[in-house]
Amino acid sequence: METLAETSLPPGLRRPEPSSLIPTSPEGEQSPQNSNPGSVLANIIGVSPGGSSGHHLLEDHSQSSQDDSGSMVSPSADPEPEETIENIEKELSESCADTDSQPPAPFVGAGIGRGGSSSSGGSTGPRRLPAGAKLEVGATLRTGTVANGDAGLPKVATGGGKPMAMREFDRKMNKARGRPKRKAIVAMYQSEISDNKIGIKLCIKKASDATVQPKKPNRKRARKPRSLNEDSSDETSPEKRNRRNEKPRKTNNNTEKRSAEEEYKPPEDQSVWANQLPEPVLHMIFKNVIQSEGSVPALPRLSRVCSSWYKMAQTPSLWRTVDLGTWTKDRFKTEPKLKWLIENRLNYATDVGLANWKVTNVQCVLDKLLEATPGLVAITLTGWKALTSEHLLFLVQNFKNLASLDLSSINAEVNANKTAVGQTSLCNAITEMGSRLTHLHLAHNRLSGIPQIVKALSTHCPNLVLLDLSNVSTIAISHGILHIEQLQHGCQKLKILRITNSHINLSTATLQEQMESPGFPALEELSVASLADESRLFNDEFLQRILKTSTQLKLLDVRGCSRLTHDSLIRLPTWDLKHLFLSGCSITRDMGSGLELIASKWAHSLIEFDLAWANATKPLDDALKALADKGSESPLNHLNLCGSSVSLEAVKEVLANCPHINSINLASCRGLPRGVKRLLQGAQEIAELRENLGVTLKRPPQPPSP
């Protein structure tokens, strides 16, 4: 560390001048009693009452000042150490340690000894420092005349022996940086974690003996941003202060909640629909509602109205058609909840949907179901991965009225020979049910032996109404052969046939077999839509073989069948088709007049028409104009033109002449202006579309005939 000059030191640490060490009298002469500077410094640093001065900072200097009054330093051979901050602090610490070990001097006098004489008037004995006197420590050790006649009395420190300048300097040097710690007003509990091999032990110790009081939480209110154009005088207005005080204050505890619960409010009187309505009438109303919407979710919603409706909703006879798969959240689909529902709600159920319930003990659930609902007619077991052939056989043997069976999405997680959708298992179940079977869903499964399954259906199930083979994959091509003529002979009542996106191909048949086949005279829905890979499998011949006598067909879905032509559709025996889906067919890309002929044939009955991604502009416009020619007689409600090359004039023609249209999809239509290329649904959006395109409805809708 570099040596500091005296001018760079603080005023309290500078070396005093030699002349200022000796106090002078008011007349300017030196007082003989204070001629020794060590006596004055002894009073400042601290001396014992007995007169024996301890080792202090300027002990050697006081001795050398008698010999050489013009110099502060004794002319000894030993050189004086440098005056640095470290040396000064070291010497001050040593002097303070020596003085603190001795009792402080109760008297302050001019001399060192007990019997020293006073500087005023020759009076002897020690003198006390006057009450009004103060000690001044500045750039030099100054002494002055004290009031009340105490001339020449030096001003000394009242305790500690260290100069006030040095104490203030140490206090500044030792001052803690940062924000000072807040002193604990009350006793606080501190947690201490002790280490051991067993585990962590939490020891609670008390910080002090004071009474512990709960500490109030610090609540900080977030200041609302002040508007720039808001006057500052309005913030302090009495109206705003009163309004602010009237607002309820938010609390972090549950006081308000408890107070609200404690306050009892009498229930309001029931309405006429609860008190004065007879129970048989209310029961009949509920029964009519659940016939159209099902017991779930109708009954849970009705039970929230009032206590009387809740009581009526718990009637077991109303829980007939219960779909617990669609209207139940996945986290509630557990086995214990299912058992409770079976025991408490499904005593009179005839149609139960249990799709995707997480059941491990299938046999236990089937036993409870048999005990609660022995008259079950239809059951949905979609997604029951653990269902085996034994469970399926138990189901069809014990439920004597079972007619509808949904076994969709039952993949073979167990052994293929034991799965419920295996060839042997399905054939045995079909044979056991016989003529009782009306609905069979086998969608989203990997099947084997479809020819054997179709043979069992045509032999034992003459009352089959629905057969769903959508999204079915097979283990080999030979397992996906469908003998349609065989199925037509045995299932004359079939109304719904779905082979959507399946690896199923029709078998070859001779001309005689095709002529002898009765077809499906009652068929109302046929879905053979497929993706690009399977689109080559279905052609005009297959469509004619299936629909040769289907005069009651209402829905036809041939999307993606690229090998179909308009000739097969025009020759179909049905004349009242209501839903036609042609998206992705080769018909929509044909530049001939086939699309116009199809639209003209069913313009009087089509409710839904799908022409998405049709890129032949003229045939598409002609087909839409053929639909618009029916005018008010057209029942068209939904029109899908997504991604097509339809023109704006054709769209205006449909909007102006089809009064019943409720939905039109114009997304990604290249020939239409911006703002209308989207799906528009509802009467309001259709009216806005007519207004934007400047179209006026020519023929208002006629009221339905009684």
Secondary structure, DSSP 8 states (H G I E B T S, - for coil): -----GGGS-GGGS---GGGGS-B-TTS-B-STT--HHHHHHHHH---TTS-----TTHHHHHHHHH-TT-SS---SS------HHHHHHHHHHHHHHHHHS---S---SSSSTT-B-SSTT-BS-----TT------SS-----BTTTBTT-----SSSSS-HHHHHHHHHHT---SS-----SS--EEEEEE--SS--EEEEEES-SS-----------------TTS-HHHHT-HHHHHHHHHS----SSSHHHHHHHHS--------HHHHTS-HHHHHHHHHHHHHHH-HHHHHHHHTTS-HHHHHHHT-GGG--EEETTTSS-GGG--HHHHHHHHHHT-SS-SEEE-TT---S-HHHHHHHHHHH-TT--EEE-TT-TT-BHHHHHHHHHH-TT--EEE-TT----S-TTTBTTSHHHHHHHHHHHGGG--EEE--S-EE--HHHHHHHHHHH-TT--EEE-TT-EESSGGGGEE-HHHHHHH-TT--EEE-TT-S-EE----HHHHHH----TT--EEE----TTTGGG-BHHHHHHHSSS-TT--EEE-TT-TB--HHHHHT-S-S---EEE-TT-GGGG--SSHHHHHHHHSTTT-SEEE-TT---HHHHHHHHHHHHTTGGG----EEE-TT----HHHHHHHHHH-TT--EEE-TT-TTS-TT--SEEEHHHHHHHHHHHHT---SS-------
